């Protein structure tokens, strides 16, 4: 089943990239040894100049993606945030990422194994932030959580070899977050440190498919320049992932 993201999207995420800790590179090195010859691993990512339109690459199953090198990136699990949380086993070990440049955009393909498809057709969230609504709105299915993914990058090139914190950037070092939710769609967010995530009211083109235990996701991002670090995150709904409870990668330099 293919899900096409439609704007606008709003979300109540209070800490999208909270509790992210820098992981050791040894895990990625182990994955590199087990990867296929076309897979690459490490602290950098290469992008390929595509000859096909961005609209074609928006299909995550498009054959053109097979012509672009794949990067197998180890995923890390955030530690428990609360004593009442259920155990969080490492069910998703890695994400395969391909990066293409076309028509002044950076298109990202993310592929990961997930035994369950956690999604639903639910009502769009109100466009007005919570604090601006005249009354509370009841939420249904509060015990359900949905598969999601995100890409984060600094808004400005890092200086002096210092990259922003994985915990949603730092004061003076804001980050942009491209967030996709299998039930609600896509949203572009900004943050300048833990607990500062805010909605921009903007969406972005993306498409996702789930088949035979695998998510395939394509996102069309702005033309992020080379040298900029990228970080990826995945939320597994069946593990009750939300907010800071998730899978995440280290920063990886875009070549």
N, C-alpha and C positions, 0 to 999 in steps of 0.2 A: 504494500500500500504506500503510495506517495503522498506526502503532506507538503503543501506549498504554503510558505509563510506569508501572511498578509498583514500590513500595517493598519491602524497603529497598534502597538502592544504596550501594556503597562504592567508592572510587577511590583510586588511588595517585598522583594528581596532586600534584607537589611544588611547582609554582609556577603556579597557574592563571592569574593575571593578571600574571605577571612580564614584564619587559622591555616594558611598555606606555609609550609616549611620547606626550605631548600633540601632537596634529596641528593644523595650521593650519586656520583656518575657511575659507580660500579654496577648498579642495576641496569643502566642503559648499555654498558659494555657487555653484560651477559646476554642481553637481548640481541645485540649486534652480531654475536657469534652464532646465534640461532636463526638470524634473519636470512632471507633469500638474497641472492647476489644483487638484486635491484634495490634492496632495502638499505638504508643508511641510518646510522645512529650517532649520537654525540651531542655536542653543545652548539651546533650550527645547523641551519636549514637552507637548502638551495631552492630557488624558484626557477621555473622555466618559462621562456617567452612562447606563448601559444599562438598558433596561426589560425585557430578557430575562434569564433565570436564568444564573448563572455556568456551569452545566453545559452550557447551549446554546453559550456562547461557547468552551467547552473544545474544541469542534470547530473547527479552524482554517479550515475551508471553509464554515462557517455563513454564510448570506446576511446575517445581522445585522452581520457585520463590515464589509460594504460601506457601511453607514450611518455609519461612524466615520471621521473624517479620518485620512489616512495621512501619515506622516512619512518622507521618504526621507533616510537618513543615510549619509554617506560612510564607507567603511571604510578603515582604514590597515593596513599590513603591518608586523609587527615585523621588525627587522633580524636577520640571521643570529646565532644564539647561539653556534655552533661552526663552526670552519673546515671540518669534514667535512659540514656540512649541504648538502643540494641547494638550488639557487637557488629562491627563493620569489617567483614572479611575482604580480602583482596580478590574479588571475583573477576575484575577486568584488569588484565596485566599490562596492556599496552594499547596505544592508538596508532594507526597508520595514517600519515599525513602526506598529502601532495599539495604543492603550491604552484600556481600558474599566473602569469601576468598577461592580461588581454584588455585592450580598449581602455587603458589607463586605470585598471582595477587589479587588485590581488584576489584571486579566487582560491579558496581553501577547500580541499576535500578531506574529510575525516571519516575513517572507517574503524569500527570497533565491534568486538563480539559482545553480545548481551543475550543471555538465555531467555529474557522476558521482554516483551514490548509493553512498556508502561506509558500509555497515552489515553486520551479520551477526547471527545468532542464536547467542550464546555463553553459556557458563555464568555464573551470577551470581558475583560476587566474594565471597570469604568475609566474614562479618560481623565477624570479629576483625581488628583492625589488624595489619599485618605484624609489628610488634615483639612482639605477643602470641601469635603462632602457635608451636606446638611444633616445627614443621619447615617447610622451604621447600616451596612448591607450584609445579610446573612450569607455565609459560604457553605456550600454543600460538599460532601465527600472530604471532610477534613482529614481522614485517615489515608488518603491516596496521594501518591507522589509520582512525578512524571520524569521520564528520561529527558535529559537536557545536555547541552554542550556549550562551550564558550571559547572564544579567543580573546586574549588581552594583550595590549601593547602600550608603551608609553606614548604620550601625546607629543613629546619632544625628544629628539635624539639625546641619549644619555651623554653626559660630559665627564671627563676625567676617569672613564672606565667604571663609573658607578651606576649600577642599574637600580631602578626603583624596587621597593619591597614587593614581594609577591602578595602581600596582604593589601591588595588594592592600591598600590602606589604609596607615595609619601606626600607630605605637605611640600608644595613647590614642585613636585614631580607627579603630575596627574596621569592617569591611565584611561584608555578607552576600552570598553568591554563590549564585544559582539556576542550576545546571548541568544541561544535558540532553545525553546521549550517545546517538546513534542505535542503538548496540549494547547498552548497559547500562542506559539509563533515566535517571532524574532523581535529583539529590542536592542537598541544601541544605548549603552550606559556610560557614565563617567564616574570616576572616584579619585580622591586625593588622600588616601589613607583609609585604614580600617574603620568601618562604620560610616563612611561618607558617600556610599554609592547613591547616585541619583539618576532618575530617568531623564533622557533627553527628549522624549516624545517622538524619536525617529526610529524607523525600522530599516531593514536592509534585505535584499533579495536572498532567498535561500530555498533549498528543496531537500527533503529527507525521505529515505525509503527504508523500510525494515523488511528483511526477508531471511528466512532460515537462520535465525539467531544472530543477525548482523545488521547494525545500523550503517547506512551510507548517507553522509551529509555533505552538501556543498553550500558554501557561503560566499557571497560577493562582497568584498570589503573595499575600503578606500585603497588608494595606491600607496601602501606602506613602503617607505624607502628601505633600501639595503642598509644593513648595519643596525637596524632596529630589533630589539629583542621581542620575541613572542612567547606566550605561555598558553597552554591549553588546559581545559578542565572538562570533566564528564560527571554527570549526576545519574545514578542508577536508581530509578524509582522503586524497584522491588526491594532495595536496601534502605528505603526511607530517606534517600539523599535529598537535601535541600539546603539552601544558603551555604554555610561554610562546611557542611558535611558532604564530601565529594571525593573524586579522584582529581589529581592535578599533576602537572609536569613542572620541571624547572624552567627558567628562562632559557630560550634558545635563540641564538643570533641569526637573523635573516640575512643570507648572503646575497 
